[in-house]
């Protein structure tokens, strides 16, 4: 989902979608902008997505990604084989 569509959501719906508060999201964007500025000094091609879009896509993926911890909790109790 593009950030332009999400920009109009209230704070509760934005947090439900991204998993972060809007203020936290804005701080992340400012950190990423500084990093991107430093990379462009070294000569990097322009990205097709905005920083906001890339961050939102990453946060949505991490929010929806299910790990073995969620899907198979019984695997956590199994003893792991030790290789010697």
C-alpha positions in Angstrom: 0.0 0.0 0.0 1.3 3.4 -0.9 2.1 5.9 1.9 -0.1 8.5 0.1 -3.2 6.4 0.8 -2.2 5.8 4.4 -1.3 9.4 5.2 -4.9 10.2 5.9 -5.5 7.5 8.5 -6.0 8.4 12.1 -3.3 7.4 14.6 -5.1 4.2 15.8 -5.6 2.8 12.3 -2.1 3.8 11.2 -0.7 1.9 14.2 -2.9 -1.1 13.4 -1.6 -1.2 9.8 2.1 -0.6 10.4 2.6 -1.7 14.0 4.3 1.6 15.0 3.1 5.0 16.2 3.1 7.8 13.6 5.7 9.7 15.6 8.0 6.6 15.6 7.4 6.2 11.9 8.4 9.8 11.3 11.6 9.4 13.3 12.4 6.3 11.3 11.9 8.2 8.1 14.2 11.0 9.2 16.9 8.5 10.1 16.5 6.8 6.7 16.6 10.1 4.9 19.9 10.9 6.5 21.3 7.5 5.6 20.0 7.8 2.0 21.6 11.3 1.7 24.9 9.8 2.7 24.6 7.0 0.2 23.8 9.4 -2.6 26.9 11.3 -1.9 28.9 8.2 -2.8 26.9 7.9 -6.1 23.9 5.7 -6.0 21.1 5.6 -8.4 17.7 7.0 -7.5 15.2 4.7 -6.0 11.8 4.2 -7.7 10.0 4.1 -4.3 10.0 6.9 -1.8 11.5 6.3 1.6 8.1 6.3 3.2 6.8 3.7 0.8 9.9 1.4 1.4 9.6 1.8 5.2 5.8 1.1 5.2 6.3 -1.9 3.0 8.9 -3.3 5.3 6.8 -2.7 8.4 3.8 -4.3 6.9 5.8 -7.3 5.9 7.4 -7.7 9.3 3.9 -7.3 10.9 2.4 -10.0 8.8 5.3 -12.4 8.6 4.7 -15.5 10.7 7.7 -17.3 12.2 8.0 -20.8 13.6 7.5 -19.3 17.0 3.9 -18.5 16.0 3.1 -21.4 13.7 4.8 -24.3 15.5 5.4 -23.5 19.2 6.0 -27.2 19.9 9.3 -26.9 18.1 10.6 -24.7 20.8 10.4 -27.4 23.4 12.3 -30.1 21.3 15.9 -30.6 22.3 18.3 -29.6 19.5 21.0 -32.1 18.4 24.5 -31.1 19.3 27.2 -31.6 16.6 30.6 -32.5 17.9 
